[in-house]
Amino acid sequence: MTEYPMSPLMGQMMDQPLLISSIFAFAARHYGDTEIVSRRVEGDIHRYTYRDCERRARKLAHALAGLGVKTGERVATLAWNGYRHMELYYGVSGSGAVLHTINPRLHPEQIAYIVDHAEDQFLFFDLTFLPAIELMARQCKTVKGYVALCGREHMPANTGIPMLMCYEELVDAAPPDFAWPQFDERSAASLCYTSGTTGNPKGALYSHRSTVLHAYASAMPNALNVSSSDVVLPVVPMFHVNAWGLPYSVPLSGAKMVYPGAALDGKSLYELFEAEGVSFSAGVPTVWLGLVNHVLQNDLRFSTFRRTVIGGSACPPALMDTLIDRLRVQVVHAWGMTEMSPLGTACTLGYRHAALPAEEQRAVLRKQGHAIYGVDMKIVDDDGGELPWDGTTYGHLLVKGPWVVSGYYRSDEGDVLQDGWFPTGDVATIDGDGYLHITDRSKDVIKSGGEWIGSIDLENIAMAHPAVLQAACIGVPHPRWSERPLLVVVRRPGMELAREDLLAFYEGKVAKWWVPDDVVFADSLPVGGTGKIQKNRLRDLYHEHRLPTA
Amino acid sequence: MTEYPMSPLMGQMMDQPLLISSIFAFAARHYGDTEIVSRRVEGDIHRYTYRDCERRARKLAHALAGLGVKTGERVATLAWNGYRHMELYYGVSGSGAVLHTINPRLHPEQIAYIVDHAEDQFLFFDLTFLPAIELMARQCKTVKGYVALCGREHMPANTGIPMLMCYEELVDAAPPDFAWPQFDERSAASLCYTSGTTGNPKGALYSHRSTVLHAYASAMPNALNVSSSDVVLPVVPMFHVNAWGLPYSVPLSGAKMVYPGAALDGKSLYELFEAEGVSFSAGVPTVWLGLVNHVLQNDLRFSTFRRTVIGGSACPPALMDTLIDRLRVQVVHAWGMTEMSPLGTACTLGYRHAALPAEEQRAVLRKQGHAIYGVDMKIVDDDGGELPWDGTTYGHLLVKGPWVVSGYYRSDEGDVLQDGWFPTGDVATIDGDGYLHITDRSKDVIKSGGEWIGSIDLENIAMAHPAVLQAACIGVPHPRWSERPLLVVVRRPGMELAREDLLAFYEGKVAKWWVPDDVVFADSLPVGGTGKIQKNRLRDLYHEHRLPTA
C-alpha cells in the first residue's frame, strides 16, 4: 500500500477507522425501530428492526469465532436477498472476516472453482440451493462446514453434506455480547467474483474503507439518493456486487428495507411493493420488464413507488419511457461494475436542464450520467491517448477512485491498471457537461473500415420496434470493411416481422453506414449467469454468416 | 495518531488519499461549465465557472509557493463569501498549507490574538476590513505580508500596512501549471477558532480527511441534500466553520454556487435569490428574519427558493412556520459546532412520519434532528452516566466521529475529551426515534431545586408573543430554589406589553414550575461576534435582581 507523506502539521480530529460495523452500529442506535421486512424462502414474511438485526449479527460474529473463523478468512454465502443474508453482511465483515457472496446462477463447476480459489472456510446457503450444495460439497476442499439458512424445523435430512449446521441454532446458541473489533480500514471486507464471459472468474476484494466511502457516495442525491423517508426494495441481488451497496447505504440513511427473497416475478414484486409501501428500488432492466408487464397487463398502478435505479446493462429507451410517462416512476440510469463496488455514474438532471423541453431532458436521462465524486474517468484511443469530451468521440473508458480495484484477488495477471487507471472494457462517449454514454463493450464494438459502430445503439433501435422482443447486434467478418453489423432478433410471440421492414426502421435514426447489413431471426438468445446476452457465443454461432453485402 | 491493526488480508482497492484538492479537481473536470456567481465588495456581480476557479486556485497555489509558504504553515483570510475566498479555500489547503479563516466580527484584539496564536504567515483580506488591518498590522508579529482581495485599480494608497500586495496581480503573475500534491489525508487543512464567550478563542484544526468525509456526509439527503439540480447561496459566512462545509459539498455535487458578499440585508439577498434562481440556502435565524420581513412587508414571493438549512442557534418556531406555511420554503433544522466541522444533526422526516397530521410533523421538525452517519451522540448526567432516549430526560450532550476534534490547536488544556467523547456544552433530550432536541447550553440551563429548566424553550414561548421582538431567559439566584428563571425582553417598537400579560402567556404551554418568576424589559440585548445573545453578560447584569418570589 502507498504511504503518503505527512504534513509537519497534522489535523487534530478524532482518528476513527471507516469500518462496516460502524454502519450497522449506527443504524441500530439511531434508527433502532426502523424495519427490515423479508420475504423468506420458507414462503412467509418476516419482519424485525435494525436493532434486532444488529443484535443477531453480533451473535453470529460470536458463533463464527466459535467455529474458528479468523480475521481475514473467507466465509461464503449462496443466498437470496433477506435478513439472514444481511446478518452475514455485518456479522462476517464486522468481525474482521471476509464475506464472499457467490452468484448461484453460475454453473456448479464455476462455483466450485470460486470456492476453492477463495479458500472459503464455511458456506452459508438458502434452502433453494440445497441441490447445488449436495453436488459440490465433496469437491470443495477448503470448506469446513455448511450452514443452512433456516430454523431446525426446515433442516433437510439425509443430505450427505458433511458438517451441515442450522443457522438459527448457531445464532441462538451464541451470546450477544460481541464487541465489534477496531482495525485498519484498508483490511479486506468482502469478495465478489466477476462472471467473465471468457476465462475463469476473477475476484474483486473490497476493503472496509472502500465500502464505507462507496456507501456515502452512493447515498448522495446525485446518485441513489437514499434518505430516511424511503422504503427501499433491492431487486438487485446481494450476490451481485453487494446489491450495489444498498445493504450499506440504506441502513446509514435510516430507510426501511424490504427484501424480496427468491420471488422476483412481476406479480410477487408488485404485491410486496404495495404491501410495504416501497418508494425506491434498484435492479437490472430484465426485472423491470417483468414488473412493468405485470402492471400494464393487469391495469394496475403503483401507490408509493416513485424512483428506480436501473443498471447492470443499458435501459431500453422504451422501458424508460413507460416507467416515466405511464407509471410516473422516476428512472435513474446508472453505470458501474464489479470492479467499482459498483457505482461509477448515475444520471440525474442538473439545474440547467430544468428549462429544457421534456424530449431533451429524456435524451439526457438515456445516458449513464455523471461520475459520482470519488470516481474519475477518461476515454482514450487504442494507444491510450485521452480523447475529447464532445459527446460524439468514442473511446475506451478508464476509471479510478478509492472504490475501484487495484488488482484481482490471488491473480497472476500482473498489473491490471493502465498508468494507475482501471480499463473498464467499455466503450463510451462523454459530453461537454460530463455525461457518460456507454456505447458498447470494447470487445463488442463493431469495427467497420477503421471506424467504430456501437452495437448497443443499434439494439436499442431494434428493441423499439413493436414486433421485437429481444435483439443483439454483433460484428461479423466482411471482406471489404473487416466487420459489418448483423442483427439477431427474437420476434414477439405471434407477431410477424420481415428483414426489410426492420432494416427500413433504421432510416433517419442512424447514419446510413451504421445500418446493419443483415437480420437473422432466432427463437432465443444465449444468456449468462448475470442475465446478460452472451455476445461471444453469438459471434461464434454466426462467424460464418454470409452477409448479402459481402 | 492511533494506528489500528491490519488484517492478514488487506483489500485490493486503489489507495487514494481523501484530499480537498480532489473535490475541486473533480468539479473542474466533471462540472467545468457550472457557474460560480459572486456579489463583490466592489459592488458588481462577478461570474465564472468551476473550471476557471480551479485554474486560478492553481495559480494561487503557485504564488503561495513563490511567497515561501510551506506545507503546514497557516495562511489567514478576513473575507466575505465570494469567489476569491473560494480560490483561497482550494489554493491554500490544496497546496498543503493551512487555511485560517478569521471571523471579522470579533474584537480587533481577539483577531490579533488569533493571528499570533496561529502564527499566520500571510493574511488575505477584503477591502471592507482595511481599517481593521491598518489597526492591527503592526501588532501581528508572524505575518510576512498582507494581500488585498482586489485588482490594481482598487488598491488602497498610503495605508501604512507593511508588505501590502494586490491579489489579482499575485494570481495573474503565477503560471497555471501547478499540480496538486498528494500527501497523507490526516494532514491539517484548515483552522477555525471558536469565539468562546469566556477565555481566549480556541482553534479547531481540521484535516483533509475530516473535511472530505464531512463533505460526503453533509451532502446526503438526510442532511443538506445538495445535488446538481440546486443553485446554492451560502448565507452562513465562509469565516464561520467553513460555511458549514458548503464550499466543499456544493462543488462535489455539481450545484451552481452563488456568493452574496457583504450584502446580507433582506433586500440584497432577495434580489440575488431571484436573479440567480437560488433553490437552496443556509444560515443562522437572524438572517432569515431579515429576509422574511423584507419579503412579507413588500408582498413578494420566492420564485425558485425551496429549501433552507437553519442552524447556529435554534430556529424560532414562528420563523419556521412563516417559512413553511406562508413562503413554501422547506426548513431543515440543523445542529453542530465549530468542533464538529460543524454538522452533527439535521432534521428531516422519516417514512413513518408521512402519515402524521401536519401539526405532529411540525413538532418533529422543530427538533434538531438525527445524527448524520459518522457522528455518534449520547446524553449523560453530571457523573457521566448515560441517560435514556425518551424525549424527556435532559442530559449533557457528548459526541464523537471522524470530523469531531480530538483537542485544540496549541492548547495546554490537556485532554478535552471525556472517555473519547467530545463534551459539546449543550444540554439535550433524544427521543426514541433518535431525534435530538437541544434544550440549552450546559452553562445556561437554569437549575431550580435540583431540577433543570431549559432556557431556550422559555425564550421560544416569549418570542411567539406578538409584542416581543427579542427575549432571553437566564437563571438568577433564589434563596430557596438556588436559581429561578428571569425573562429579559425587548418589546417590538410601538407595542405595549405588561409583565403579567407575558407571564399569563405561558399558561398551559409549560409546567407551572417552569414559568419565569419575573420579567424585565430592556432596549436591546448584548450580542457577540457570531450574532448570539451573550447570556453571561445578562447574568452579570441581573445577578442582583430581586425576584418577587424570593
Boltz contact constraints between the chains, C-beta under 6 A:
constraints:
  - contact:
      token1: [A, 1]
      token2: [B, 15]
      max_distance: 6.0
  - contact:
      token1: [A, 2]
      token2: [B, 15]
      max_distance: 6.0
  - contact:
      token1: [A, 4]
      token2: [B, 17]
      max_distance: 6.0
  - contact:
      token1: [A, 4]
      token2: [B, 182]
      max_distance: 6.0
  - contact:
      token1: [A, 4]
      token2: [B, 183]
      max_distance: 6.0
  - contact:
      token1: [A, 4]
      token2: [B, 184]
      max_distance: 6.0
  - contact:
      token1: [A, 5]
      token2: [B, 183]
      max_distance: 6.0
  - contact:
      token1: [A, 6]
      token2: [B, 184]
      max_distance: 6.0
  - contact:
      token1: [A, 7]
      token2: [B, 71]
      max_distance: 6.0
  - contact:
      token1: [A, 7]
      token2: [B, 72]
      max_distance: 6.0
  - contact:
      token1: [A, 7]
      token2: [B, 187]
      max_distance: 6.0
  - contact:
      token1: [A, 7]
      token2: [B, 188]
      max_distance: 6.0
  - contact:
      token1: [A, 8]
      token2: [B, 72]
      max_distance: 6.0
  - contact:
      token1: [A, 9]
      token2: [B, 72]
      max_distance: 6.0
  - contact:
      token1: [A, 9]
      token2: [B, 188]
      max_distance: 6.0
  - contact:
      token1: [A, 10]
      token2: [B, 186]
      max_distance: 6.0
  - contact:
      token1: [A, 10]
      token2: [B, 187]
      max_distance: 6.0
  - contact:
      token1: [A, 10]
      token2: [B, 188]
      max_distance: 6.0
  - contact:
      token1: [A, 11]
      token2: [B, 186]
      max_distance: 6.0
  - contact:
      token1: [A, 11]
      token2: [B, 188]
      max_distance: 6.0
  - contact:
      token1: [A, 11]
      token2: [B, 205]
      max_distance: 6.0
  - contact:
      token1: [A, 11]
      token2: [B, 206]
      max_distance: 6.0
  - contact:
      token1: [A, 11]
      token2: [B, 207]
      max_distance: 6.0
  - contact:
      token1: [A, 12]
      token2: [B, 205]
      max_distance: 6.0
  - contact:
      token1: [A, 12]
      token2: [B, 405]
      max_distance: 6.0
  - contact:
      token1: [A, 12]
      token2: [B, 406]
      max_distance: 6.0
  - contact:
      token1: [A, 12]
      token2: [B, 407]
      max_distance: 6.0
  - contact:
      token1: [A, 13]
      token2: [B, 207]
      max_distance: 6.0
  - contact:
      token1: [A, 13]
      token2: [B, 210]
      max_distance: 6.0
  - contact:
      token1: [A, 14]
      token2: [B, 400]
      max_distance: 6.0
  - contact:
      token1: [A, 14]
      token2: [B, 402]
      max_distance: 6.0
  - contact:
      token1: [A, 14]
      token2: [B, 404]
      max_distance: 6.0
  - contact:
      token1: [A, 14]
      token2: [B, 406]
      max_distance: 6.0
  - contact:
      token1: [A, 15]
      token2: [B, 1]
      max_distance: 6.0
  - contact:
      token1: [A, 15]
      token2: [B, 2]
      max_distance: 6.0
  - contact:
      token1: [A, 16]
      token2: [B, 402]
      max_distance: 6.0
  - contact:
      token1: [A, 17]
      token2: [B, 4]
      max_distance: 6.0
  - contact:
      token1: [A, 26]
      token2: [B, 373]
      max_distance: 6.0
  - contact:
      token1: [A, 30]
      token2: [B, 371]
      max_distance: 6.0
  - contact:
      token1: [A, 30]
      token2: [B, 434]
      max_distance: 6.0
  - contact:
      token1: [A, 71]
      token2: [B, 7]
      max_distance: 6.0
  - contact:
      token1: [A, 72]
      token2: [B, 7]
      max_distance: 6.0
  - contact:
      token1: [A, 72]
      token2: [B, 8]
      max_distance: 6.0
  - contact:
      token1: [A, 72]
      token2: [B, 9]
      max_distance: 6.0
  - contact:
      token1: [A, 182]
      token2: [B, 4]
      max_distance: 6.0
  - contact:
      token1: [A, 183]
      token2: [B, 4]
      max_distance: 6.0
  - contact:
      token1: [A, 183]
      token2: [B, 5]
      max_distance: 6.0
  - contact:
      token1: [A, 184]
      token2: [B, 4]
      max_distance: 6.0
  - contact:
      token1: [A, 184]
      token2: [B, 6]
      max_distance: 6.0
  - contact:
      token1: [A, 186]
      token2: [B, 10]
      max_distance: 6.0
  - contact:
      token1: [A, 186]
      token2: [B, 11]
      max_distance: 6.0
  - contact:
      token1: [A, 187]
      token2: [B, 7]
      max_distance: 6.0
  - contact:
      token1: [A, 187]
      token2: [B, 10]
      max_distance: 6.0
  - contact:
      token1: [A, 188]
      token2: [B, 7]
      max_distance: 6.0
  - contact:
      token1: [A, 188]
      token2: [B, 9]
      max_distance: 6.0
  - contact:
      token1: [A, 188]
      token2: [B, 10]
      max_distance: 6.0
  - contact:
      token1: [A, 188]
      token2: [B, 11]
      max_distance: 6.0
  - contact:
      token1: [A, 205]
      token2: [B, 11]
      max_distance: 6.0
  - contact:
      token1: [A, 205]
      token2: [B, 12]
      max_distance: 6.0
  - contact:
      token1: [A, 206]
      token2: [B, 11]
      max_distance: 6.0
  - contact:
      token1: [A, 207]
      token2: [B, 11]
      max_distance: 6.0
  - contact:
      token1: [A, 207]
      token2: [B, 13]
      max_distance: 6.0
  - contact:
      token1: [A, 210]
      token2: [B, 13]
      max_distance: 6.0
  - contact:
      token1: [A, 216]
      token2: [B, 216]
      max_distance: 6.0
  - contact:
      token1: [A, 219]
      token2: [B, 220]
      max_distance: 6.0
  - contact:
      token1: [A, 220]
      token2: [B, 219]
      max_distance: 6.0
  - contact:
      token1: [A, 220]
      token2: [B, 220]
      max_distance: 6.0
  - contact:
      token1: [A, 221]
      token2: [B, 221]
      max_distance: 6.0
  - contact:
      token1: [A, 221]
      token2: [B, 225]
      max_distance: 6.0
  - contact:
      token1: [A, 221]
      token2: [B, 227]
      max_distance: 6.0
  - contact:
      token1: [A, 222]
      token2: [B, 227]
      max_distance: 6.0
  - contact:
      token1: [A, 222]
      token2: [B, 228]
      max_distance: 6.0
  - contact:
      token1: [A, 222]
      token2: [B, 253]
      max_distance: 6.0
  - contact:
      token1: [A, 225]
      token2: [B, 221]
      max_distance: 6.0
  - contact:
      token1: [A, 227]
      token2: [B, 221]
      max_distance: 6.0
  - contact:
      token1: [A, 227]
      token2: [B, 222]
      max_distance: 6.0
  - contact:
      token1: [A, 228]
      token2: [B, 222]
      max_distance: 6.0
  - contact:
      token1: [A, 228]
      token2: [B, 350]
      max_distance: 6.0
  - contact:
      token1: [A, 229]
      token2: [B, 351]
      max_distance: 6.0
  - contact:
      token1: [A, 231]
      token2: [B, 351]
      max_distance: 6.0
  - contact:
      token1: [A, 252]
      token2: [B, 373]
      max_distance: 6.0
  - contact:
      token1: [A, 253]
      token2: [B, 222]
      max_distance: 6.0
  - contact:
      token1: [A, 256]
      token2: [B, 351]
      max_distance: 6.0
  - contact:
      token1: [A, 349]
      token2: [B, 229]
      max_distance: 6.0
  - contact:
      token1: [A, 350]
      token2: [B, 228]
      max_distance: 6.0
  - contact:
      token1: [A, 351]
      token2: [B, 229]
      max_distance: 6.0
  - contact:
      token1: [A, 351]
      token2: [B, 231]
      max_distance: 6.0
  - contact:
      token1: [A, 351]
      token2: [B, 256]
      max_distance: 6.0
  - contact:
      token1: [A, 371]
      token2: [B, 30]
      max_distance: 6.0
  - contact:
      token1: [A, 373]
      token2: [B, 26]
      max_distance: 6.0
  - contact:
      token1: [A, 373]
      token2: [B, 252]
      max_distance: 6.0
  - contact:
      token1: [A, 400]
      token2: [B, 14]
      max_distance: 6.0
  - contact:
      token1: [A, 402]
      token2: [B, 14]
      max_distance: 6.0
  - contact:
      token1: [A, 402]
      token2: [B, 16]
      max_distance: 6.0
  - contact:
      token1: [A, 404]
      token2: [B, 14]
      max_distance: 6.0
  - contact:
      token1: [A, 405]
      token2: [B, 12]
      max_distance: 6.0
  - contact:
      token1: [A, 405]
      token2: [B, 13]
      max_distance: 6.0
  - contact:
      token1: [A, 406]
      token2: [B, 12]
      max_distance: 6.0
  - contact:
      token1: [A, 406]
      token2: [B, 14]
      max_distance: 6.0
  - contact:
      token1: [A, 407]
      token2: [B, 12]
      max_distance: 6.0
  - contact:
      token1: [A, 434]
      token2: [B, 30]
      max_distance: 6.0
